[in-house]
Structure formats: C-alpha cells, structure tokens
C-alpha cells in the first residue's frame, strides 16, 4: 500500500498480534496514534483523514477524548517491529523502512555494488545507467578489451579534464558566469535521515521526529552573482528553510539559519537569521509546489528570492554576504524535500 495507509501484515517478521492493527485500513499502523479513551491504535494518516470528516473516534468516544501519538511504553514495542522491504530481500526496523524503500525502488547504478547509489529520473547520466561521472568512467573502463585501449581512453579523458581545469582557472567569478555554475548537494554534509538522489540534486526527509535537518551544497561562492533554483517536492508536508550559510561545518541536525552564519527564507512567508523561532514576514508561502529562485549578489551583499518567476524582493542586505565562501543551504522538517537546479542564466527580474 502507499504511504497514506499502513503496512501489510504479512511483511512482518515478528508481529503476530493485533495491537497495532488500524481499524480504518486494516493494516499495521503507520505513524501510529491512539485514542485516550478506548486505546484504539490508528495509522496517523488514516485517523487524520477520518477526523477531518467525522471529528470523533471511530468508536464514538466522548468528545473530550484525545487522539495523539502513542505513549512511550507502546512506542518501544512498536519500534522493535521488523518487516521486509517491498523491493529487495532485506528487512528493517519499522522506523527505517520508509527511508530504505524510497531509495530501493529507484533504478540502481550498474556499479551499485561498488558505489551503492541509485539513479533518479532527472539524472544526467540516466541513459548510461550510471549515477555520476565517476561511475561512467568506471563502466567504460570495464568495457576495455586491452591495456592499450585502456591507456588511450585514460589519456584522452585526462587531457579533456585538464583542458576544462585550465579554462576554469582563467575565468573570474563575476556576473557573466558565476550564476551558470553547476553544483549539487554534498553527501558528506547533511542531517540524519536525509536521502539524496537524481545525481545528488534531489533531497528528501521523512521521519517521525520534528527536527530540522540541513543539507549544504558542494560549492561556495567567493564573489560575483550566483543564482540557483529550489523546486518543490509534492510530497512535502512541512515548509523548508532556504538560503545561504557562510559555514559548512556545524551540527547538520539543526537549521543553518538558527545561527549568525545563516540567512534563510522560511516557506511560511517569513525570514530566519540567527533565530530558530522568530523573523519578519516576507514574500509568499512555499511548500509542495512551485519553483523558488535564489539570487546571491556578493557585489552589494544582498540575498533575493523569486517564486514562480515573480520577484518577492530583497530578503537581506548584509556586509557579511560580500565575504565568501557562501554556500547554498536548505533545512528540511519531518516530511519535506526539494530539487536543486543550477546552471541557469540569471533572470532579468534580479537585474533591477
């Protein structure tokens, strides 16, 4: 079943009772909640949908009853449940299965046993059935029939890379090229539970905890003007914090904008800088649909945002935004995700 329902009972390895059976979908509860009066356990998504229509427990308990997350003693038993993956022979604890299956159902790189990566539908190397440039090189090396062919291929590859490196070295990072740079999310710099796919451009978090987890980009701007876009993930349930950080070494299980080195637009139509709770109103709301444009102008120390091609204005003007390196960053909460798009020219709306 989909994530709006519970888990099929026959997938479990150590569940032979009915304490966590949801009476609405007849499956083992997902994100379980229970009624304070009758103790009935429900799937969180199932009962949330039920309450929007009926506004009371399915057993017609008193109006004073409360349906909320199951108690710690019950949750300890629930967390020990183990079930099989729907896509592979492996089994996992119930709290880890969704994260695993999200990646497991994606096509695997032909070098999966070495790299452990999957291939997203937006991956630029999708047609070659590899996850990135490194695995593309590896797959071609495997096809070499002689040492001479291998030598010629490596020689050509290294010459091409050296040419690109020389060209990059000669480029100054100014308005004409800094916003066309290609970069991704850094696998080594992201919070617990965040999954990464589509050539390291798409991230997603789904967990029971309500803690912000941060992802940092692989590239830090040093000068000039940078532009990138954050595309909403339709599965998102909690608004993102999107912006930049002058630090890339901190506790990623926090929001980067909680600190003085982070500046963010919060999808609730607010700003956050050096605070985890308050900030001025700004722009429009952004959550599970649309494209957010981000423009960092280090020439004048400004950070601007647009939504679906419409300029929302200047969010920040700060002298510290003139000093690099400055890294694009996103913080996710509970159930949220996005796709990073780079290499696009700077829209004219940011030129005024």
TIVO-47401 format. One record per residue (C-alpha): x, y, z negated; residue number from 1. Coordinates in steps of 0.05 Angstrom, whole numbers, always signed. Layout:
x,y,z,nr
X,Y,Z,NUM
...
% end
This chain:
x,y,z,nr
+0,+0,+0,1
+20,+73,+7,2
+46,+116,-49,3
-25,+141,-63,4
-41,+72,-92,5
-9,+22,-139,6
+37,-37,-127,7
+12,-104,-102,8
+14,-154,-159,9
+48,-210,-120,10
+111,-168,-112,11
+128,-171,-186,12
+178,-220,-216,13
+159,-211,-290,14
+87,-188,-293,15
+33,-240,-309,16
-18,-199,-347,17
-68,-143,-332,18
-49,-87,-380,19
-24,-42,-323,20
-78,-60,-272,21
-112,+2,-245,22
-188,-7,-242,23
-193,+41,-183,24
-145,+9,-133,25
-139,-60,-167,26
-63,-57,-163,27
-8,-49,-215,28
-9,+25,-233,29
+39,+74,-201,30
+60,+134,-246,31
+12,+106,-299,32
-35,+146,-342,33
-85,+123,-395,34
-148,+146,-429,35
-141,+167,-501,36
-209,+136,-519,37
-213,+69,-484,38
-139,+59,-468,39
-152,+40,-395,40
-90,+48,-353,41
-95,+80,-284,42
-49,+98,-227,43
-32,+172,-234,44
-52,+188,-161,45
-116,+146,-167,46
-142,+177,-230,47
-122,+248,-209,48
-164,+239,-147,49
-221,+208,-188,50
-222,+265,-238,51
-228,+317,-182,52
-295,+285,-164,53
-322,+256,-229,54
-287,+297,-285,55
-290,+239,-334,56
-260,+170,-349,57
-287,+114,-305,58
-315,+82,-369,59
-354,+146,-385,60
-315,+160,-448,61
-331,+223,-488,62
-316,+290,-456,63
-264,+301,-510,64
-223,+243,-483,65
-156,+259,-451,66
-124,+223,-393,67
-48,+233,-393,68
+18,+197,-384,69
+22,+131,-423,70
+55,+132,-491,71
+129,+116,-501,72
+117,+47,-530,73
+76,+27,-470,74
+123,+61,-421,75
+181,+20,-448,76
+145,-44,-428,77
+125,-14,-361,78
+197,+9,-344,79
+221,-63,-353,80
+176,-89,-297,81
+215,-113,-236,82
+189,-121,-165,83
+213,-140,-96,84
+228,-89,-42,85
+178,-89,+16,86
+234,-85,+67,87
+291,-128,+41,88
+302,-188,-7,89
+327,-144,-64,90
+288,-129,-128,91
+288,-67,-171,92
+260,-38,-235,93
+193,-4,-222,94
+222,+65,-234,95
+275,+55,-179,96
+234,+20,-125,97
+206,+82,-90,98
+274,+114,-82,99
+303,+49,-54,100
+246,+36,-6,101
+248,+107,+22,102
+318,+93,+48,103
+310,+18,+60,104
+254,+27,+111,105
+297,+73,+154,106
+337,+42,+211,107
+406,+22,+188,108
+472,+44,+218,109
+506,-11,+258,110
+563,-4,+207,111
+515,-7,+148,112
+556,-60,+111,113
+615,-10,+111,114
+582,+59,+105,115
+516,+40,+71,116
+478,+94,+110,117
+412,+95,+146,118
+393,+132,+209,119
+338,+186,+208,120
+296,+202,+268,121
+328,+271,+274,122
+399,+244,+271,123
+441,+270,+330,124
+473,+201,+334,125
+408,+162,+334,126
+415,+137,+405,127
+483,+107,+389,128
+452,+73,+328,129
+503,+103,+280,130
+495,+151,+222,131
+551,+201,+237,132
+614,+218,+277,133
+658,+172,+235,134
+614,+111,+248,135
+610,+129,+322,136
+686,+126,+326,137
+687,+61,+286,138
+636,+28,+332,139
+676,+48,+394,140
+740,+21,+363,141
+705,-46,+351,142
+690,-49,+425,143
+762,-41,+446,144
+787,-104,+481,145
+861,-89,+478,146
+911,-49,+437,147
+925,-7,+499,148
+851,+13,+505,149
+851,+29,+431,150
+913,+73,+438,151
+884,+112,+497,152
+818,+123,+461,153
+850,+148,+397,154
+898,+192,+435,155
+840,+225,+473,156
+799,+232,+410,157
+854,+265,+370,158
+871,+312,+428,159
+798,+334,+432,160
+795,+345,+356,161
+859,+386,+357,162
+831,+430,+412,163
+768,+443,+371,164
+810,+457,+309,165
+853,+507,+347,166
+792,+543,+374,167
+761,+546,+304,168
+825,+575,+274,169
+825,+631,+325,170
+753,+651,+311,171
+739,+705,+259,172
+676,+691,+218,173
+635,+752,+238,174
+565,+767,+261,175
+575,+736,+330,176
+590,+666,+306,177
+580,+654,+231,178
+506,+642,+238,179
+518,+589,+291,180
+559,+544,+246,181
+537,+472,+236,182
+537,+446,+164,183
+499,+394,+123,184
+483,+375,+51,185
+542,+350,+11,186
+531,+277,-11,187
+581,+288,-68,188
+546,+349,-96,189
+473,+335,-111,190
+430,+317,-170,191
+410,+248,-194,192
+356,+214,-152,193
+361,+258,-90,194
+362,+215,-27,195
+395,+240,+37,196
+381,+221,+109,197
+378,+247,+181,198
+453,+258,+187,199
+456,+289,+117,200
+407,+344,+136,201
+344,+318,+101,202
+338,+310,+25,203
+281,+284,-18,204
+269,+273,-92,205
+214,+230,-122,206
+217,+214,-196,207
+174,+215,-258,208
+216,+268,-293,209
+203,+342,-284,210
+274,+368,-279,211
+304,+410,-223,212
+358,+374,-184,213
+404,+415,-139,214
+436,+400,-72,215
+495,+441,-45,216
+516,+450,+28,217
+583,+426,+54,218
+603,+495,+78,219
+615,+561,+41,220
+611,+628,+77,221
+671,+673,+68,222
+649,+734,+107,223
+602,+759,+162,224
+529,+739,+171,225
+501,+669,+160,226
+433,+642,+180,227
+400,+574,+167,228
+330,+546,+160,229
+294,+503,+109,230
+238,+462,+139,231
+184,+439,+90,232
+172,+365,+78,233
+98,+348,+80,234
+105,+301,+20,235
+127,+357,-26,236
+85,+367,-88,237
+127,+417,-126,238
+156,+482,-99,239
+230,+488,-83,240
+282,+540,-104,241
+321,+560,-42,242
+381,+606,-36,243
+456,+610,-47,244
+508,+595,-100,245
+579,+623,-109,246
+596,+559,-148,247
+592,+488,-124,248
+618,+454,-187,249
+565,+453,-242,250
+512,+407,-270,251
+471,+389,-209,252
+414,+364,-254,253
+396,+437,-264,254
+372,+492,-217,255
+431,+531,-188,256
+393,+597,-198,257
+389,+586,-273,258
+459,+615,-275,259
+491,+681,-256,260
+524,+649,-195,261
+457,+630,-163,262
+406,+672,-124,263
+340,+639,-102,264
+272,+648,-72,265
+222,+604,-110,266
+165,+574,-69,267
+115,+603,-119,268
+128,+670,-84,269
+178,+692,-138,270
+253,+703,-145,271
+301,+670,-193,272
+370,+694,-212,273
+406,+677,-277,274
+340,+652,-306,275
+301,+587,-309,276
+234,+618,-326,277
+222,+689,-300,278
+233,+731,-238,279
+198,+784,-196,280
+145,+769,-145,281
+169,+763,-74,282
+141,+743,-6,283
+91,+687,+5,284
+82,+617,-23,285
+120,+560,+10,286
+115,+486,-6,287
+96,+430,+42,288
+91,+464,+109,289
+127,+517,+148,290
+199,+539,+161,291
+236,+586,+114,292
+292,+627,+147,293
+351,+647,+103,294
+399,+704,+122,295
+461,+719,+81,296
+494,+784,+102,297
+561,+788,+68,298
+577,+854,+103,299
+526,+890,+59,300
+515,+839,+4,301
+442,+821,+19,302
+400,+758,+20,303
+337,+760,+62,304
+282,+709,+76,305
+230,+698,+130,306
+171,+650,+133,307
+149,+621,+200,308
+184,+677,+237,309
+156,+733,+194,310
+206,+774,+153,311
+189,+773,+78,312
+241,+825,+62,313
+306,+833,+24,314
+306,+789,-38,315
+373,+811,-66,316
+426,+865,-57,317
+487,+849,-98,318
+561,+864,-92,319
+575,+792,-112,320
+542,+770,-46,321
+601,+801,-9,322
+652,+755,-40,323
+659,+684,-14,324
+656,+627,-14,325
+580,+627,-18,326
+544,+561,-10,327
+472,+548,+14,328
+434,+511,-41,329
+365,+481,-56,330
+335,+456,-121,331
+280,+402,-120,332
+230,+384,-174,333
+194,+317,-188,334
+169,+304,-117,335
+198,+350,-64,336
+242,+353,-3,337
+264,+392,+58,338
+305,+390,+121,339
+365,+436,+134,340
+372,+465,+204,341
+436,+502,+224,342
+469,+527,+287,343
+411,+572,+308,344
+423,+644,+330,345
+403,+699,+282,346
+331,+721,+295,347
+321,+794,+313,348
+277,+806,+252,349
+341,+805,+209,350
+375,+858,+250,351
+335,+918,+223,352
% end
